[in-house]
Amino acid sequence: MLGLYDNFPQTIHDTKHVTYSIPTKKLQQTLIKTFLKLNDEKANAESITEPSIGGYNAKLEFGIAQANNFNYLDVEESNELLKAINEKTFQNMDFLCVLRYYKTQDKKPLRSDYYMLRFTFDQTLMEIKVFHERGPRHTTPEDLANFIINKTNEESKKKVLRTIDVY
């Protein structure tokens, strides 16, 4: 099933609860557009996290789940996903995020971090679950979730996501 990974892990390394002020359909479309824009974008690692290593860039790659696989989120895949969202919003959306690290002057990648993300939508509350699958963990799961929230807010042109504490 498009958008859902059948084997999403039970162990979660970070969970964020976020309220949102736009319709769920619009939020899901904004997330897709944000991830498409971030795909293959190189950023200074410090813009994502306080890295354990200095002088490095990070390249982000996002994929959308489909049953037991993740498909790279390119223009064609995002159009298919946006079409599906127009027909019916998703209750859950699963993504793979790969952060490839590079020395600032070097083009050869170092080890990469692999994360699985699950977004669960419930009227005006979204839950983000982050699982660190493998890699050196230069970026913490919490920092990745915060980075995604900030980039989604930037894409929306107004702050539509607000983190809340749930006990």
Residue frames as a rotation matrix with the C-alpha (Angstrom) as fourth column:
MET 1
0.581 0.814 0.000 0.00
0.814 -0.581 0.000 0.00
0.000 0.000 -1.000 0.00
LEU 2
-0.038 -0.582 0.812 1.34
0.524 -0.704 -0.480 3.40
0.851 0.407 0.332 -1.00
GLY 3
0.105 -0.009 0.994 2.54
-0.499 -0.866 0.045 5.45
0.860 -0.501 -0.095 1.97
LEU 4
0.674 0.196 0.712 2.66
-0.734 0.290 0.615 2.61
-0.086 -0.937 0.339 4.48
TYR 5
-0.316 -0.845 -0.431 5.64
-0.739 0.504 -0.447 0.40
0.595 0.177 -0.784 5.34
ASP 6
0.526 0.648 -0.551 4.50
-0.253 0.738 0.626 -3.06
0.812 -0.190 0.552 6.42
ASN 7
0.372 -0.490 -0.789 7.47
0.765 0.643 -0.039 -3.67
0.526 -0.589 0.614 8.72
PHE 8
0.240 -0.281 0.929 7.73
-0.318 -0.927 -0.198 -0.35
0.917 -0.248 -0.312 10.51
PRO 9
-0.576 -0.606 -0.549 9.77
0.263 0.499 -0.826 -0.98
0.774 -0.620 -0.128 13.70
GLN 10
0.536 0.737 -0.413 8.13
0.591 0.022 0.806 -1.15
0.603 -0.676 -0.424 17.12
THR 11
0.070 -0.618 -0.783 11.16
0.902 -0.296 0.313 0.46
-0.425 -0.728 0.537 18.77
ILE 12
0.685 0.204 0.699 11.03
0.515 -0.815 -0.267 4.23
0.515 0.543 -0.663 18.38
HIS 13
-0.264 -0.908 -0.326 13.96
0.935 -0.159 -0.316 6.55
0.236 -0.388 0.891 19.10
ASP 14
-0.938 0.059 -0.342 12.00
0.081 -0.921 -0.381 9.81
-0.338 -0.385 0.859 19.20
THR 15
-0.184 0.933 0.309 8.37
0.968 0.116 0.223 10.88
0.172 0.340 -0.924 19.08
LYS 16
-0.989 -0.026 -0.144 7.13
0.045 -0.991 -0.128 14.41
-0.140 -0.133 0.981 18.46
HIS 17
-0.074 0.995 0.060 3.56
0.952 0.088 -0.293 15.58
-0.297 0.035 -0.954 18.90
VAL 18
-0.955 -0.281 -0.092 2.64
0.215 -0.873 0.437 18.51
-0.204 0.398 0.895 16.73
THR 19
0.109 0.985 -0.130 -0.55
0.469 -0.166 -0.867 20.49
-0.876 0.034 -0.480 16.31
TYR 20
-0.855 -0.349 0.384 -1.40
0.496 -0.332 0.802 21.87
-0.152 0.876 0.457 12.90
SER 21
-0.363 0.675 -0.642 -3.68
0.044 -0.676 -0.736 24.65
-0.931 -0.295 0.216 11.78
ILE 22
-0.442 0.230 -0.867 -4.43
-0.888 -0.251 0.386 23.69
-0.128 0.940 0.315 8.17
PRO 23
0.693 0.721 -0.005 -6.53
-0.711 0.681 -0.177 20.86
-0.124 0.126 0.984 6.69
THR 24
0.326 -0.557 0.764 -4.86
-0.128 0.775 0.619 17.43
-0.937 -0.300 0.181 6.82
LYS 25
0.717 -0.013 0.697 -4.88
0.654 0.358 -0.666 17.19
-0.241 0.934 0.265 3.01
LYS 26
0.871 -0.380 0.311 -2.99
-0.182 -0.838 -0.514 20.49
0.456 0.391 -0.800 2.73
LEU 27
0.492 -0.710 0.504 -0.48
-0.746 -0.045 0.665 19.41
-0.449 -0.703 -0.552 5.40
GLN 28
0.408 -0.325 0.853 0.22
0.284 0.933 0.220 16.11
-0.868 0.153 0.473 3.65
GLN 29
0.819 -0.103 0.564 0.71
0.542 -0.181 -0.820 17.91
0.186 0.978 -0.092 0.34
THR 30
0.781 -0.539 0.315 3.07
-0.564 -0.825 -0.012 20.37
0.266 -0.168 -0.949 2.05
LEU 31
0.435 -0.628 0.646 5.11
-0.385 0.519 0.764 17.52
-0.814 -0.580 -0.016 3.56
ILE 32
0.548 -0.198 0.813 5.52
0.680 0.671 -0.296 15.91
-0.487 0.715 0.502 0.14
LYS 33
0.845 -0.210 0.492 6.57
0.231 -0.687 -0.689 19.22
0.483 0.696 -0.532 -1.43
THR 34
0.696 -0.611 0.376 9.00
-0.702 -0.470 0.536 19.84
-0.151 -0.637 -0.756 1.44
PHE 35
0.366 -0.560 0.743 10.63
-0.006 0.797 0.604 16.41
-0.931 -0.225 0.289 1.07
LEU 36
0.682 -0.095 0.726 10.81
0.725 0.224 -0.652 16.76
-0.100 0.970 0.222 -2.71
LYS 37
0.856 -0.351 0.379 12.53
-0.212 -0.908 -0.362 20.12
0.472 0.230 -0.851 -2.31
LEU 38
0.538 -0.663 0.521 14.95
-0.731 -0.059 0.680 18.73
-0.420 -0.747 -0.516 0.30
ASN 39
0.798 -0.219 0.562 15.85
0.326 0.941 -0.095 15.68
-0.508 0.259 0.822 -1.80
ASP 40
0.354 -0.798 0.487 19.46
0.908 0.168 -0.385 15.87
0.225 0.578 0.784 -2.92
GLU 41
0.777 -0.107 0.620 19.85
-0.144 -0.990 0.010 19.26
0.612 -0.097 -0.785 -1.24
LYS 42
-0.085 -0.854 -0.512 23.24
0.748 0.285 -0.599 19.71
0.658 -0.434 0.615 0.35
ALA 43
0.787 0.335 0.519 23.25
-0.102 -0.758 0.644 21.52
0.609 -0.559 -0.562 3.64
ASN 44
-0.388 -0.842 0.374 25.82
-0.557 -0.109 -0.823 22.37
0.734 -0.528 -0.427 6.22
ALA 45
-0.329 0.253 -0.910 25.44
0.488 0.870 0.066 19.64
0.809 -0.422 -0.410 8.84
GLU 46
-0.921 -0.066 -0.383 25.10
0.374 -0.422 -0.826 22.31
-0.107 -0.904 0.413 11.53
SER 47
-0.684 0.730 -0.011 21.82
-0.689 -0.641 0.338 23.48
0.240 0.239 0.941 9.94
ILE 48
0.099 0.706 -0.701 20.28
-0.244 0.701 0.670 20.09
0.965 0.105 0.242 10.76
THR 49
0.849 0.105 -0.518 21.95
0.406 0.497 0.767 19.21
0.338 -0.861 0.379 14.04
GLU 50
0.546 -0.785 0.292 24.80
-0.828 -0.455 0.327 19.96
-0.124 -0.420 -0.899 16.37
PRO 51
0.736 -0.179 -0.653 27.04
-0.239 0.834 -0.497 17.39
0.634 0.522 0.571 14.74
SER 52
0.862 -0.495 0.107 29.48
0.117 0.400 0.909 15.24
-0.493 -0.771 0.403 16.60
ILE 53
-0.108 -0.878 0.466 31.85
0.901 0.111 0.419 16.02
-0.419 0.465 0.779 13.75
GLY 54
0.324 0.191 -0.927 32.66
0.022 -0.981 -0.194 19.49
-0.946 0.042 -0.322 12.40
GLY 55
-0.391 -0.537 -0.747 33.28
-0.635 -0.431 0.642 20.76
-0.667 0.725 -0.173 8.89
TYR 56
-0.852 0.138 0.505 30.80
0.360 0.855 0.374 18.46
-0.380 0.501 -0.778 7.16
ASN 57
-0.552 0.747 -0.370 27.91
-0.833 -0.471 0.290 18.79
0.042 0.468 0.883 4.76
ALA 58
-0.587 0.462 0.664 24.86
0.082 0.851 -0.519 16.56
-0.805 -0.250 -0.537 4.68
LYS 59
-0.775 0.418 -0.474 22.83
-0.566 -0.127 0.814 15.52
0.280 0.900 0.335 1.67
LEU 60
-0.410 0.726 0.551 19.24
-0.477 0.345 -0.809 14.44
-0.777 -0.595 0.205 2.31
GLU 61
-0.801 0.285 -0.526 17.33
-0.387 0.424 0.819 11.78
0.457 0.860 -0.230 0.41
PHE 62
-0.416 0.756 0.505 13.68
-0.662 0.129 -0.739 10.89
-0.624 -0.642 0.446 1.07
GLY 63
-0.880 0.247 -0.405 11.68
-0.153 0.661 0.735 7.90
0.449 0.709 -0.544 -0.04
ILE 64
-0.132 0.918 0.374 8.01
-0.991 -0.129 -0.033 7.04
0.018 -0.375 0.927 0.38
ALA 65
-0.678 -0.104 0.727 6.91
-0.338 0.923 -0.183 3.63
-0.653 -0.370 -0.661 1.60
GLN 66
0.102 0.742 -0.662 5.10
-0.969 0.225 0.104 1.17
0.227 0.631 0.742 -0.59
ALA 67
0.860 0.319 -0.399 4.38
-0.198 0.928 0.316 -2.14
0.471 -0.193 0.861 1.18
ASN 68
0.794 -0.594 -0.130 7.86
0.491 0.499 0.714 -3.59
-0.359 -0.631 0.688 1.90
ASN 69
-0.125 -0.842 0.525 9.92
0.981 -0.182 -0.059 -1.03
0.146 0.508 0.849 -0.03
PHE 70
0.257 0.136 -0.957 10.70
0.289 -0.955 -0.058 2.65
-0.922 -0.262 -0.285 -0.18
ASN 71
0.366 -0.080 0.927 10.56
0.924 -0.082 -0.372 4.49
0.106 0.993 0.043 -3.49
TYR 72
-0.695 -0.672 -0.256 12.80
0.675 -0.732 0.091 7.50
-0.249 -0.110 0.962 -4.02
LEU 73
0.319 0.857 -0.404 10.64
0.657 -0.507 -0.558 10.62
-0.684 -0.088 -0.725 -3.86
ASP 74
-0.845 -0.515 0.146 11.22
0.439 -0.513 0.738 12.19
-0.305 0.687 0.659 -7.26
VAL 75
-0.745 0.567 -0.352 8.84
-0.623 -0.780 0.060 14.35
-0.241 0.264 0.934 -9.28
GLU 76
-0.441 0.583 -0.682 6.98
-0.427 0.533 0.731 11.37
0.790 0.613 0.014 -10.76
GLU 77
-0.532 0.192 -0.824 6.56
0.648 0.719 -0.251 9.64
0.544 -0.668 -0.507 -7.40
SER 78
-0.869 0.209 -0.449 5.48
0.228 -0.637 -0.737 12.85
-0.440 -0.742 0.505 -5.69
ASN 79
-0.662 0.665 -0.346 2.86
-0.731 -0.472 0.493 13.51
0.165 0.579 0.798 -8.39
GLU 80
-0.351 0.503 -0.789 1.44
0.061 0.854 0.517 10.02
0.934 0.134 -0.331 -7.85
LEU 81
-0.637 0.035 -0.770 1.38
0.759 0.206 -0.618 10.62
0.137 -0.978 -0.157 -4.11
LEU 82
-0.900 0.317 -0.300 -0.25
-0.218 -0.921 -0.322 14.06
-0.378 -0.224 0.898 -4.43
LYS 83
-0.497 0.738 -0.456 -2.91
-0.582 0.105 0.806 12.53
0.643 0.666 0.377 -6.67
ALA 84
-0.352 0.331 -0.876 -3.61
0.524 0.845 0.109 9.84
0.776 -0.421 -0.471 -4.04
ILE 85
-0.818 0.016 -0.575 -3.84
0.515 -0.426 -0.744 12.51
-0.258 -0.904 0.340 -1.31
ASN 86
-0.824 0.542 -0.165 -6.35
-0.565 -0.758 0.325 14.47
0.051 0.361 0.931 -3.42
GLU 87
-0.247 0.739 -0.627 -8.57
-0.209 0.591 0.779 11.39
0.946 0.324 0.009 -3.50
LYS 88
0.832 0.474 -0.288 -8.20
0.157 0.297 0.942 10.50
0.532 -0.829 0.173 0.18
THR 89
0.285 -0.745 0.603 -5.91
-0.855 -0.483 -0.192 11.66
0.434 -0.460 -0.775 2.98
PHE 90
-0.082 -0.446 -0.891 -3.65
0.095 0.886 -0.453 9.14
0.992 -0.122 -0.031 4.64
GLN 91
0.952 0.300 0.059 -3.96
-0.049 -0.041 0.998 8.22
0.302 -0.953 -0.024 8.32
ASN 92
0.504 -0.862 0.059 -0.26
0.110 0.132 0.985 7.22
-0.857 -0.490 0.161 8.34
MET 93
0.916 -0.367 -0.161 2.60
-0.225 -0.138 -0.965 8.09
0.332 0.920 -0.209 6.01
ASP 94
0.670 -0.729 0.142 5.97
0.275 0.421 0.864 6.34
-0.690 -0.540 0.482 6.24
PHE 95
0.874 -0.466 -0.135 9.20
-0.375 -0.474 -0.797 7.69
0.307 0.747 -0.589 4.81
LEU 96
0.502 -0.851 -0.153 12.85
0.851 0.456 0.259 6.72
-0.151 -0.261 0.954 4.64
CYS 97
0.948 -0.314 0.049 15.33
-0.302 -0.938 -0.168 9.53
0.099 0.144 -0.985 5.18
VAL 98
0.502 -0.865 -0.028 19.01
0.864 0.502 -0.023 9.04
0.034 -0.013 0.999 4.35
LEU 99
0.922 -0.349 -0.168 21.53
-0.310 -0.924 0.223 11.62
-0.233 -0.153 -0.960 5.49
ARG 100
0.607 -0.776 0.171 24.80
0.748 0.487 -0.451 11.29
0.266 0.402 0.876 3.57
TYR 101
0.805 -0.385 -0.451 27.74
0.051 -0.713 0.700 13.08
-0.591 -0.586 -0.554 5.15
TYR 102
0.590 -0.649 0.480 30.61
0.646 0.024 -0.763 14.66
0.483 0.760 0.434 3.20
LYS 103
-0.171 -0.695 -0.698 33.71
0.793 -0.518 0.321 16.52
-0.585 -0.499 0.640 4.24
THR 104
0.437 0.444 -0.782 33.25
0.060 -0.882 -0.468 20.13
-0.897 0.158 -0.412 3.18
GLN 105
-0.034 -0.544 -0.839 35.91
-0.840 -0.439 0.319 19.96
-0.541 0.716 -0.442 0.42
ASP 106
-0.879 -0.391 0.272 35.39
-0.251 0.866 0.433 16.31
-0.404 0.312 -0.860 -0.53
LYS 107
-0.199 0.828 -0.525 32.86
-0.949 -0.029 0.314 14.73
0.244 0.561 0.791 -2.89
LYS 108
-0.517 -0.046 -0.855 33.32
-0.045 0.999 -0.026 11.20
0.855 0.025 -0.518 -1.54
PRO 109
0.429 0.776 0.462 30.58
-0.543 -0.187 0.819 10.36
0.722 -0.602 0.341 0.98
LEU 110
-0.770 -0.502 0.394 31.33
-0.604 0.375 -0.703 9.15
0.205 -0.779 -0.592 4.48
ARG 111
-0.832 0.522 -0.189 29.02
0.551 0.816 -0.175 6.79
0.063 -0.250 -0.966 6.32
SER 112
-0.585 0.724 0.366 25.32
-0.308 -0.616 0.725 7.67
0.750 0.311 0.583 6.18
ASP 113
-0.842 0.462 0.278 22.47
-0.215 0.185 -0.959 7.71
-0.495 -0.867 -0.056 8.69
TYR 114
-0.711 0.676 -0.195 19.25
0.049 0.325 0.945 5.89
0.702 0.662 -0.264 7.77
TYR 115
-0.856 0.499 0.133 15.99
-0.275 -0.224 -0.935 6.87
-0.437 -0.837 0.329 9.46
MET 116
-0.576 0.809 0.113 12.42
0.634 0.355 0.687 5.65
0.516 0.468 -0.718 9.15
LEU 117
-0.949 0.315 0.021 9.73
-0.282 -0.817 -0.503 8.22
-0.142 -0.483 0.864 9.82
ARG 118
-0.490 0.871 0.023 6.05
0.813 0.448 0.371 7.62
0.313 0.201 -0.928 10.50
PHE 119
-0.930 0.328 0.168 3.61
-0.352 -0.925 -0.143 10.52
0.109 -0.193 0.975 10.40
THR 120
-0.554 0.809 -0.196 0.23
0.825 0.566 0.006 9.81
0.116 -0.158 -0.981 12.00
PHE 121
-0.872 0.291 0.394 -2.59
-0.180 -0.938 0.295 12.31
0.456 0.187 0.870 11.46
ASP 122
-0.382 0.794 -0.473 -5.59
0.918 0.386 -0.094 12.85
0.108 -0.470 -0.876 13.73
GLN 123
0.652 0.754 0.082 -7.65
0.756 -0.655 0.007 15.98
0.059 0.057 -0.997 12.91
THR 124
0.830 -0.368 0.419 -5.33
-0.260 -0.920 -0.293 18.72
0.493 0.134 -0.859 14.26
LEU 125
0.491 -0.689 0.533 -2.67
-0.638 0.133 0.758 16.54
-0.593 -0.713 -0.375 15.88
MET 126
0.703 -0.387 -0.597 0.23
-0.363 0.526 -0.769 14.90
0.611 0.758 0.229 14.08
GLU 127
0.711 -0.541 0.449 2.61
-0.274 0.375 0.886 12.42
-0.647 -0.753 0.119 15.64
ILE 128
0.540 -0.651 -0.534 6.08
-0.654 0.075 -0.753 11.93
0.530 0.755 -0.385 14.18
LYS 129
0.827 -0.339 0.449 7.87
-0.098 0.699 0.708 8.71
-0.554 -0.629 0.545 15.10
VAL 130
0.488 -0.764 -0.423 11.56
-0.806 -0.209 -0.553 8.46
0.334 0.611 -0.717 14.24
PHE 131
0.871 -0.289 0.398 13.54
0.073 0.876 0.477 5.22
-0.486 -0.386 0.784 14.11
HIS 132
0.230 -0.881 -0.413 17.30
-0.945 -0.303 0.120 5.28
-0.232 0.363 -0.903 13.50
GLU 133
0.965 0.219 -0.147 17.91
-0.256 0.909 -0.328 2.18
0.062 0.354 0.933 11.40
ARG 134
0.524 -0.851 0.021 21.67
0.816 0.510 0.272 2.35
-0.242 -0.126 0.962 11.01
GLY 135
0.433 -0.496 0.753 24.65
0.361 -0.670 -0.649 4.63
0.826 0.553 -0.111 10.63
PRO 136
-0.520 -0.819 -0.243 26.97
0.584 -0.134 -0.801 6.69
0.623 -0.558 0.548 12.84
ARG 137
0.395 0.818 -0.418 24.06
0.899 -0.250 0.360 8.76
0.190 -0.518 -0.834 14.25
HIS 138
-0.752 -0.653 0.088 25.72
0.641 -0.756 -0.130 12.11
0.152 -0.042 0.988 13.62
THR 139
-0.594 0.680 0.430 22.19
-0.518 -0.732 0.442 13.53
0.615 0.040 0.788 13.57
THR 140
-0.918 0.318 0.236 19.93
-0.053 0.492 -0.869 12.67
-0.392 -0.811 -0.435 16.50
PRO 141
-0.527 0.808 0.264 16.36
0.818 0.397 0.415 11.51
0.231 0.435 -0.870 15.82
GLU 142
0.223 0.602 -0.767 15.09
0.771 -0.590 -0.239 14.54
-0.596 -0.538 -0.596 17.77
ASP 143
-0.386 -0.452 -0.804 17.13
-0.103 -0.845 0.525 16.97
-0.917 0.286 0.280 15.64
LEU 144
-0.967 0.073 0.245 15.87
0.256 0.265 0.930 15.34
0.002 0.961 -0.275 12.44
ALA 145
-0.119 0.991 -0.059 12.24
0.992 0.121 0.035 15.67
0.041 -0.054 -0.998 13.56
ASN 146
0.220 0.147 -0.964 12.78
0.437 -0.898 -0.038 19.33
-0.872 -0.414 -0.262 14.52
PHE 147
-0.765 -0.563 -0.313 14.50
-0.072 -0.408 0.910 20.00
-0.640 0.719 0.272 11.17
ILE 148
-0.748 0.550 0.371 11.51
0.622 0.387 0.681 18.53
0.231 0.740 -0.632 9.28
ILE 149
0.214 0.838 -0.502 9.06
0.926 -0.337 -0.168 20.59
-0.310 -0.429 -0.849 11.35
ASN 150
-0.055 -0.324 -0.945 11.04
0.123 -0.941 0.315 23.79
-0.991 -0.098 0.092 10.66
LYS 151
-0.940 -0.339 -0.039 11.37
-0.012 -0.082 0.997 23.10
-0.341 0.937 0.073 6.92
THR 152
-0.424 0.869 0.254 7.66
0.888 0.343 0.307 22.30
0.180 0.356 -0.917 6.65
ASN 153
0.327 0.499 -0.802 6.83
0.670 -0.721 -0.175 25.59
-0.666 -0.480 -0.570 8.36
GLU 154
-0.475 -0.582 -0.660 9.13
-0.109 -0.706 0.700 27.41
-0.873 0.404 0.272 5.91
GLU 155
-0.934 0.150 0.324 7.41
0.357 0.345 0.868 25.73
0.018 0.926 -0.376 2.95
SER 156
-0.096 0.988 -0.118 4.00
0.995 0.094 -0.022 26.80
-0.011 -0.120 -0.993 4.32
LYS 157
-0.385 -0.174 0.906 4.96
0.372 -0.928 -0.020 30.48
0.845 0.329 0.422 4.45
LYS 158
0.116 0.331 0.937 3.45
-0.795 -0.534 0.287 30.62
0.595 -0.778 0.201 7.93
LYS 159
-0.846 -0.468 0.254 3.95
-0.517 0.607 -0.604 28.58
0.128 -0.643 -0.755 11.06
VAL 160
0.130 0.934 -0.334 1.40
-0.766 0.308 0.564 25.79
0.629 0.183 0.755 10.71
LEU 161
0.367 -0.088 -0.926 3.16
0.361 0.931 0.055 23.22
0.857 -0.354 0.373 12.94
ARG 162
0.121 -0.304 0.945 3.65
-0.827 -0.557 -0.073 23.69
0.549 -0.773 -0.318 16.67
THR 163
-0.449 -0.376 -0.811 5.34
0.116 0.875 -0.470 21.12
0.886 -0.305 -0.349 18.87
ILE 164
0.377 0.576 0.725 3.45
-0.747 -0.274 0.606 20.23
0.548 -0.770 0.327 22.05
ASP 165
-0.799 -0.574 0.181 4.39
-0.549 0.573 -0.608 18.20
0.246 -0.585 -0.773 25.11
VAL 166
0.371 0.878 -0.303 2.25
-0.616 0.477 0.627 15.13
0.695 -0.046 0.718 25.71
TYR 167
-0.604 -0.580 0.546 2.60
-0.789 0.340 -0.512 13.22
0.112 -0.740 -0.663 28.95
